[in-house]
Amino acid sequence: MRTILILILVFILYWWARRALADRHRRKPGAHKRKGNKAGPERMLACAHCGVHIPESEGVQDVSGFYCSDEHRRLGVRDR
């Protein structure tokens, strides 16, 4: 009976150590800093020229609309 309990204890310690090491390897540097920053999802907007949807922070806003790049902003709204 004593041997079985020792084997169970060794198995539990092995499982715990393996899981702790796997969690440490999965974490990326700086992950603890990002946990506090809980910004919501970003809006996806369609380019007025080509229609591709991109995040609002990556696009270019103009008086005539929203564009995916400066090139498309320069070309303007395309008639479909």
ABEGO torsion letter per residue (X at the ends): XAAAAAAAAAAAAAAAAAAAAAAAAABBBGAAAAAABBBBBBBBBBBAAAGBBBBAAABBBBAAEBBABAAAAAAEBBBX
